[in-house]
Amino acid sequence: MFLLSPATQAQRRAKPSATERTWLADNGNGTFTNPLFYEEFSDPDLIRVGNDFYLTGTTMHAVPGLPVLHSKDLVNWELLGYAADKLDFGSEYRLEGGKSVYGQGIWAPSFRYARGKFHIFTNVNGLKTQLYTATNPAGPWTHTELKKSFHDLSVLFDDDGRAYVIWGYDEVRIAELTDDLTDTKPGSEHVLIPRGSGAGEGSHFYKIDGQYVITNTNYDPVGYMVCARSRQVGGPYEIAVISAEEALGVGVGYRLGRGTKEQPFPLTPPQSDFGGANPLHQGGLVQTPTGEWWGFSMMDHNSVGRLLCLSPVTWTSGWPYFGLPGNLKRSPRTWVKPNVGGAAVTPMAPFRRNDEFNGPALNPLWQWNHVPDDGVWSLRERKGFLRLHARPAPDFWQARNSLTQRAIGPESTPLTELDLRGLKPGDLAGLALLNYPYAWLGVARTAQGLEVQQYDQRTGLTVHQPLKATKVWLRAHCNFDTEQAQFELSTDGVSFQPVGEAVAMVFQLRTFQGVRYTLFSYNTAGTTGGYADFDRFEVAQPRPRGLTRPIPMGQTIRLTSLADSTVLVNWRGYVRPVPRSSPLAQGPAAHFRVVDRGQGRVALESAGGEESAGGLVTVENLGGMGEVRIRLGGPAEATTFQWQDMLRGDLMLMSLANHRYLLAQPRAKSLCAADAPGATADRLNGTCFGWEVVIDK
């Protein structure tokens, strides 16, 4: 057990309150729902030390950087702190002199525990590889710069005490590190995996049961994960694809096209595919104390950012496939929590998002956009307020001391209360969606007085409205399913009015970050201004659970295909999709009682039909067309389905007989099957169903 510093103890106490509803992956019934965090957590690396798990990931130019999280069960996490308190390698890291490091900074860290210490190796643009070490994961961390730079590196501490580093894209190289871990041993560097072999980047290097294993990712034309293995550290390595095509029923959102001077931000509208790197990719492996293997990886989940997901691993012929027997390479959105042994972990959210600004320090979730000027912000100058002094900046993009936290999906509304009495002429303060393009809602003090302004960088349009109040409430309703945000303003905290048009939120690689909720204050007149006092910040989340609706155990439901609106019925002892207009769709043949099988699993009992009423939906043989029947009795696995809430009102049903999904082939006029590997990005392949509770007649 590691001792915690007083600061970390305070952070641990900064948990979401009972009234703060925030994303929780643990469903409380023995299952979890992906993603683990419905917010950006890119380039994850995860390790186990004894019975404890630790996690870090990319933070780019945000300060502090390299979050360190702790878990006992791989599902419920807590923030211990950050390995990099500051990221100050020059004026560009401080947004000085018109320079910036947007899309640069800390990325693709390699997290390891060896020789009694925690080690985080990480890339920083324009610099050599950086190393952060600590004996306690809560810190303090010691910072060292290596003598070389290694793109997307991973480090392996071998059983004989030697340490190796691998790095690169397509061509993967290897070298042995010196004992102090700051350089490579002369003559040890060589090509490990030659170009064209199928390897990608973002490597994770392991030794498992005497075999050397490397996971890494390809992203062209889509994201997928590969594994390389060898009995010798120096190779040769053979390669197989271990995760592919799993986008959890999510397609591509808005993307930036190639801009011009006249139209700098053209948008490609959302697509019903998973192009680019949308599917699960880039991640690695971890084993629980009980011997289970799990995979972790990220997916480019559009404008909310890259999300972290957890996948069961099935070893087959010596390869660690993400997924379950019968459905390898595909990962469930909902599955049974890892078996870690010991007492069950109480479900908990990893972060507290709300902040009343009445403590001695900021909520640990906050990060600054670039390195802040600590002399011009304060929690002490006015008790219970965050005071941001305005310093000159040509626009929001270059304003210092903008305070950010990651946006959270699938839907959320950040709100802040702002006292305007400290603003001076030229000052502008408010709430922003930091992205590229960005948008904001704020209040400016002009020569004529206070003025509400709303700006959308994509369109270049600014809304101007005169304001008489000296206090405002600003909020932005953000729906990351539709990729739309709407700013709103209130002068009493009760009645809100929209300001400006809806804003399109975009996934882009200029900043390598998703949307960030941001509090800002700067002066547009080129002089030192006054200050803005932010009274509080909170994030409302109408859908904060993986189970958006409770599973209707003991109730009777009707299932309707999202693909073609057909209704599932009991037809002569088969499960069949029929049109809504069919008499069968209107009566008891379309009614199924949900039977609780524990751990979020159900059986479906037919309430009526031409025959087999009272029987259970049963998957037979391979689960092909015509092999989903209504049977009285049958093996438990054949009659049990994992209920998978798809977070938009629909569900999928995974058969425990083959770990594949119930399928009503769209417009085929056929019988149901249970052999689909998963949902397509548009959810119209016949695996996704709407459901409603009905009353049996």
Secondary structure, 3 states (H helix, E strand, C coil): CCCCCHHHHHHHHCCCCCCCCCCECECCCCEEECCCECCCCCCCEEEEECCEEEEECCCECEECEEEEEEECCCCCEEEEEEEECCCCCCHHHHCCCCCCCCCCCEEEEEEEEECCEEEEEEEECCCCCEEEEECCCCCCCEEEECCCCCCCCEEEECCCCCEEEEECCCCEEEEEECCCCCCECCCCCEEEECCCCCCCEEEEEEEECCEEEEEEEECCCECEEEEEEECCCCCCCEEEEEEECCCCCCCECCEECCCCCCCCCCEECCECCCCECCCCEEEEEEECCCCCEEEEEEEECHHHCEEEEEEEEEEECCEEEEEECCEECCCCCEEECCCCCCCCCCCCCCCCCCECCCCCCCCCCCEEECCCCHHHEECCCCCCCEEEECCECCCHHHCCCCEEEECCCCEEEEEEEEECCCCCCCEEEEEEEECCCCEEEEEEEECCEEEEEEEECCCCEEEEEECCCCEEEEEEEEECCCCEEEEEEECCCCCCEECCCCEECCECCCCCCCCEEEEEEEECCCCCCCEEEEEEEEEECCCCECCCCCCCCCCEEEEEECCCCCEEEEECCEEEEECCCCHHHHCHHHCEEEEEEECCEEEEEECCCCCCCCCEEEECCCCCCCCEEEECCCCCHHHCEEEEECCCCEEEEEECCCCCEEECCCCCCCCCEEEECCCCCCCCCCCCEEEEEECCC
